[in-house]
Amino acid sequence: MTTTTAGLDADALIAAAREQTGLTNLGDDAILEGLHVLIDAINREAKLTAAAQGRWAQQITATLANRLQVEHYLASHPALLDAPVEKPLFVFGLPRTGTTLTINLLNADPARRCFLRWEAFNSVPPAAKGALSSDPRYVAEQARLDMMLKYAPHISAMHHEDADSPTECQFSMAPSFCAQYYDSVLHIPSYQKWLFSTSYLPAFRYQKRLFQLLQENEGGQWTLKNPWHPLFLNDLTTIYPDAQLVMTHRDPADVVASACSLVYQVRKMFSDDVDPVEVGKSQLRTFDLMIERMMAYREKHGADSIHDIPYDAQLRDPIGEMKRLYARFDTELTVEAETAMQAMLDANPQGKHGKHSYDLADYGLDRAGVHTHFRDYTERFGIACRA
């Protein structure tokens, strides 16, 4: 494969989405800044293959089209915006710290409402009552994922999702083009610089509107997961002042190695020129800022403003950690919910989709150096580190 030299065009992608849907209203024009920064970074820095450029043109067009449809549906059903999003619970932490296990446990509770993979990309109309795992859009997305599994089983071993699995709620921020997802899957340092310094309020405003649409027929306490939320906790809690915040923690040497491996493998799907050492540097840069902003939030709002879950404790006693979490937020853990959580664990043992192997040396790093780098963080939270 060869690296493409032609570029994507933001205005052309917007026009394509409007032509595809017959709709024009994207809602908040503030999102256009992020779109143009992203497209410029892709064109100048991402070194996409020709095939990947076509895929990204399709993906961004589809993202814009979905947003157009969301805004149109809300304009046609304005009463949906009167329904509250009460006490949403957000799970986050450095990536690969057990956020997926946590959200899957919480998703087993029938009182909760998670953001599912298929509805992230094809949101309109909202699913009918009882159809979250039978809607034709779910069926189509599951077929697509099954096909991907045949060609890239190693990705599933690193991070597996079914069409009706809870997905990262950054995919509800992606239509505002303010999401760490883009920076993870592509080498776009200028976009990263913009992302780390911009306001996330437009993205959270749209996210809340999307949830108000999706809960029309399928409600519950919104329970969401996005490892990257420490980057923007102030803006998150501006939009959701009653949010419940949960952070997972793990030995940072394992975190960095696993995250680098996943980012490197995904980036190779789009570019033939991926520097593993740069992946390592970028992950450290991102994790440093996540920790810095999370600590600043705690300093302002109190150490107990975020509920903590140690990775090792979660693996040893996942139901016990759920009981601790529910008690922290004065929420009843019903027998029905606990039974469903245990059933989920029994059906999904660790390693079910393959073993994820990784080595820090591949990214120019070593365990001792990573432990030294994150010593203040690990000592503050009592994180056990393996030599």
C-alpha positions in Angstrom: 0.0 0.0 0.0 1.1 3.6 -0.6 0.6 6.7 1.4 -1.9 9.1 -0.1 -1.0 12.7 -1.0 -4.5 13.9 -1.8 -6.4 15.5 1.0 -9.8 15.3 2.6 -12.0 18.4 2.3 -14.2 19.4 5.3 -16.7 21.4 3.3 -17.0 18.6 0.7 -17.7 16.1 3.5 -20.4 18.3 5.0 -22.0 18.7 1.6 -21.9 15.0 1.0 -23.6 14.3 4.4 -26.3 16.9 3.6 -26.9 15.4 0.2 -27.1 11.9 1.6 -29.7 12.9 4.2 -31.5 15.8 2.6 -30.9 17.7 5.9 -28.9 20.8 6.6 -28.9 21.7 10.3 -25.8 20.5 12.2 -26.9 22.3 15.3 -24.0 24.1 17.0 -21.6 25.7 14.5 -18.9 25.5 17.2 -18.2 22.0 16.1 -16.9 23.2 12.7 -13.6 24.4 14.3 -12.8 20.8 15.5 -13.8 19.4 12.2 -11.4 21.7 10.3 -8.6 21.1 12.8 -9.1 17.4 12.4 -9.2 17.4 8.6 -6.1 19.6 8.4 -4.2 17.3 10.8 -5.2 14.2 8.9 -4.1 15.8 5.6 -0.7 17.0 7.0 0.2 14.4 9.6 -1.7 11.1 9.5 0.1 9.6 6.5 -3.0 7.6 5.5 -2.9 4.9 2.9 -5.1 5.6 -0.2 -7.6 3.0 1.1 -7.6 4.5 4.5 -8.3 7.9 3.2 -11.4 6.6 1.4 -12.5 4.9 4.6 -12.0 8.1 6.7 -14.0 10.2 4.1 -16.8 7.7 4.5 -16.6 7.6 8.3 -16.6 11.4 8.7 -19.5 11.7 6.2 -21.4 9.1 8.2 -20.7 10.8 11.5 -22.0 14.1 10.0 -25.0 12.4 8.6 -25.9 10.8 11.9 -25.6 14.2 13.6 -27.9 15.8 11.0 -30.5 13.1 11.6 -30.2 13.6 15.4 -30.8 17.3 15.2 -33.7 16.8 12.8 -35.4 14.3 15.1 -35.0 16.6 18.1 -36.4 19.5 16.1 -39.4 17.3 15.2 -39.8 16.0 18.8 -38.8 19.0 21.0 -40.5 17.6 24.1 -37.7 15.1 24.4 -35.4 17.9 25.5 -37.6 18.5 28.5 -36.8 15.0 29.9 -33.9 15.1 32.4 -30.7 13.1 32.4 -30.5 12.5 36.1 -27.4 11.5 38.1 -25.5 10.0 35.1 -22.6 7.8 36.2 -19.4 8.1 34.3 -16.6 5.5 34.5 -13.2 6.6 33.5 -9.5 6.0 34.2 -6.3 5.6 32.3 -7.1 3.2 29.5 -6.7 -0.5 30.1 -7.4 -0.1 33.8 -10.6 -2.1 33.9 -13.2 0.4 32.7 -14.6 -2.1 30.3 -15.2 -4.7 33.1 -16.7 -2.0 35.2 -19.2 -0.8 32.6 -20.1 -4.4 31.6 -20.9 -5.2 35.3 -23.0 -2.0 35.6 -24.7 -2.7 32.3 -26.1 -6.0 33.7 -28.2 -4.0 36.1 -31.7 -3.6 34.4 -32.1 -0.2 36.1 -29.3 1.3 34.2 -29.1 2.6 30.6 -25.8 2.3 28.8 -24.8 3.8 25.4 -24.6 0.9 23.0 -22.2 0.5 20.1 -24.8 0.2 17.4 -26.8 3.3 18.4 -23.6 5.4 18.6 -23.3 5.2 14.8 -27.0 5.0 13.7 -29.0 6.8 16.4 -32.2 7.8 14.6 -34.9 6.8 15.3 -34.4 5.7 18.9 -34.9 2.0 19.5 -38.4 0.8 20.2 -39.1 -0.5 23.7 -37.3 -3.8 24.2 -35.5 -3.7 20.9 -32.0 -2.6 21.9 -30.7 -6.1 21.1 -33.0 -6.9 18.1 -33.3 -3.6 16.2 -32.3 -4.2 12.5 -29.4 -1.7 13.1 -28.1 -3.9 15.9 -28.3 -6.9 13.5 -26.4 -5.1 10.8 -23.7 -3.8 13.2 -23.2 -7.3 14.7 -22.7 -8.7 11.2 -20.1 -6.1 10.5 -18.3 -6.8 13.7 -18.4 -10.6 13.1 -16.8 -9.9 9.7 -14.1 -7.7 11.3 -13.4 -10.5 13.8 -12.4 -12.8 10.9 -9.8 -10.3 9.5 -8.5 -8.7 12.8 -9.0 -11.1 15.7 -6.1 -9.6 17.5 -8.1 -6.4 18.0 -10.9 -8.3 19.6 -8.4 -9.9 22.0 -7.3 -6.4 23.0 -10.8 -4.9 23.2 -14.0 -6.7 22.3 -17.4 -5.2 21.8 -20.6 -6.7 20.4 -23.1 -4.5 18.7 -25.2 -4.2 21.9 -22.2 -3.8 24.2 -21.7 -0.5 26.1 -19.3 1.5 24.0 -17.2 4.5 25.0 -19.3 7.6 25.3 -16.7 9.5 23.5 -18.5 8.3 20.4 -21.3 10.6 21.4 -18.7 13.4 21.4 -17.1 12.4 18.1 -20.0 14.1 16.1 -18.8 17.3 17.7 -15.2 16.5 16.5 -14.0 16.9 20.0 -13.0 13.4 21.0 -9.8 11.7 22.0 -10.8 8.8 19.8 -9.4 10.6 16.7 -6.0 11.2 18.5 -5.8 7.5 19.5 -6.4 5.9 16.1 -4.4 8.5 14.0 -1.0 10.3 14.4 -2.3 13.8 14.4 -0.3 15.8 16.9 -1.7 19.2 15.9 -5.2 17.9 16.6 -4.0 16.6 20.0 -2.6 20.0 20.9 -6.0 21.6 20.0 -7.9 18.9 21.9 -6.0 19.5 25.0 -6.7 23.2 25.0 -10.2 23.6 23.7 -13.6 23.8 25.5 -15.5 20.5 25.6 -18.8 22.1 26.4 -20.2 21.9 22.8 -19.5 18.2 22.8 -21.2 17.6 26.1 -24.2 19.7 25.2 -24.7 17.6 22.1 -24.1 14.4 24.1 -26.8 15.3 26.5 -29.2 16.0 23.6 -28.4 12.7 22.1 -29.1 10.8 25.4 -32.4 12.7 25.7 -33.3 11.3 22.2 -32.1 7.8 22.9 -34.0 7.5 26.2 -37.4 8.2 24.5 -38.4 4.5 24.7 -35.6 2.9 26.7 -34.8 4.8 29.9 -32.9 4.2 33.1 -30.0 5.8 34.9 -27.4 6.7 32.2 -24.2 4.8 33.0 -21.3 5.6 30.7 -17.7 4.8 30.1 -14.9 6.8 28.5 -11.3 6.4 29.8 -10.5 10.0 28.7 -13.0 11.9 30.8 -10.2 13.1 33.2 -9.2 15.5 30.5 -12.5 17.4 30.8 -14.1 16.8 34.2 -14.9 20.5 34.7 -16.9 20.7 31.5 -18.5 17.4 32.1 -19.9 18.4 35.5 -20.9 21.8 34.1 -23.4 20.0 31.8 -24.1 17.2 34.4 -23.8 18.9 37.8 -25.2 15.8 39.6 -22.9 13.3 37.8 -21.5 10.4 39.7 -17.8 9.9 38.9 -15.9 6.6 39.1 -12.2 6.1 38.4 -10.3 2.8 37.9 -6.6 2.4 38.7 -3.9 -0.1 37.7 -0.2 -0.5 37.6 0.9 2.2 35.1 3.5 -0.1 33.5 0.8 -2.5 32.5 -1.5 0.4 31.5 1.1 2.1 29.2 2.2 -1.2 27.6 -1.3 -2.4 26.9 -2.5 1.1 25.7 0.5 1.5 23.4 -0.1 -1.9 21.9 -3.7 -1.2 21.1 -3.0 2.3 19.7 -0.1 1.0 17.6 -2.1 -1.9 16.1 -5.1 0.3 15.3 -3.0 3.0 13.7 -1.4 0.4 11.5 -4.8 -0.3 10.0 -4.8 3.2 8.5 -1.1 4.0 7.8 2.0 2.1 6.7 4.2 4.6 8.6 3.6 4.2 12.4 6.4 5.0 14.8 6.0 2.9 18.0 8.4 5.1 20.0 6.2 8.1 19.1 3.2 6.1 20.2 4.8 5.6 23.6 5.7 9.3 24.0 2.2 10.4 23.0 0.6 8.0 25.5 2.7 9.3 28.3 1.9 12.9 27.4 -1.8 12.2 27.4 -1.7 10.2 30.7 0.2 13.0 32.4 -2.4 15.5 31.5 -5.2 13.2 32.5 -3.7 12.7 36.0 -2.9 16.4 36.3 -6.5 17.5 35.6 -8.0 14.7 37.7 -6.0 15.8 40.7 -6.9 19.4 40.1 -10.6 18.4 40.1 -10.2 16.5 43.4 -8.3 19.5 44.9 -11.2 21.7 44.0 -14.1 19.4 44.8 -12.7 17.1 47.5 -10.8 13.8 47.5 -14.0 11.9 47.6 -15.6 13.6 44.7 -14.5 10.6 42.6 -15.1 7.0 43.7 -12.0 4.8 43.1 -11.7 1.2 42.0 -8.3 -0.6 42.1 -7.9 -3.0 39.2 -6.5 -5.8 41.3 -9.4 -5.5 43.8 -11.9 -5.6 41.0 -10.4 -8.8 39.6 -10.3 -10.4 43.0 -13.9 -9.5 44.0 -15.8 -7.8 41.2 -19.2 -8.1 43.0 -17.7 -6.8 46.2 -16.4 -3.7 44.3 -19.9 -3.2 42.8 -21.4 -3.3 46.3 -18.9 -0.7 47.4 -19.7 1.5 44.4 -23.5 1.2 45.0 -23.1 2.1 48.6 -20.9 5.1 47.8 -23.8 6.6 45.7 -26.6 5.4 48.0 -28.0 3.1 45.3 -29.7 -0.2 46.0 -27.9 -3.2 44.5 -30.9 -5.5 43.9 -30.7 -9.2 44.0 -31.8 -9.2 40.3 -28.9 -6.9 39.4 -26.3 -8.8 41.4 -27.4 -12.1 39.9 -27.2 -10.6 36.4 -23.7 -9.3 37.1 -22.5 -12.7 38.2 -24.0 -14.3 35.1 -22.1 -11.8 33.0 -18.9 -12.7 34.7 -19.5 -16.4 34.3 -20.2 -16.0 30.6 -17.2 -13.8 29.9 -14.1 -15.1 31.6 -10.9 -13.1 31.2 -9.2 -14.1 27.9 -12.4 -15.3 26.3 -11.5 -13.5 23.1 -7.8 -14.3 23.1 -4.7 -13.2 25.0 -3.4 -9.6 24.6 0.4 -9.7 24.7 2.5 -6.5 24.9 6.1 -5.4 25.7 7.1 -1.9 26.8 10.4 -2.2 25.1 8.6 -2.1 21.7 7.7 1.5 22.5 11.1 2.6 23.8 10.0 2.2 27.5 10.7 -0.1 30.5 8.8 -0.9 33.6 11.2 0.8 36.0 11.2 4.0 34.0 7.4 4.0 33.8 7.1 3.4 37.5 9.4 6.3 38.3 7.5 8.5 35.9 4.2 7.8 37.6 5.5 7.5 41.2 3.5 10.4 42.6 0.3 9.0 41.1 0.8 5.4 42.3 1.8 6.5 45.8 -1.2 8.8 46.1 -3.7 6.0 45.2 -1.8 3.1 46.7 -1.5 1.3 43.4 0.5 -2.0 43.6 3.3 -2.0 41.1 4.9 -5.2 39.8 8.7 -4.9 39.4 
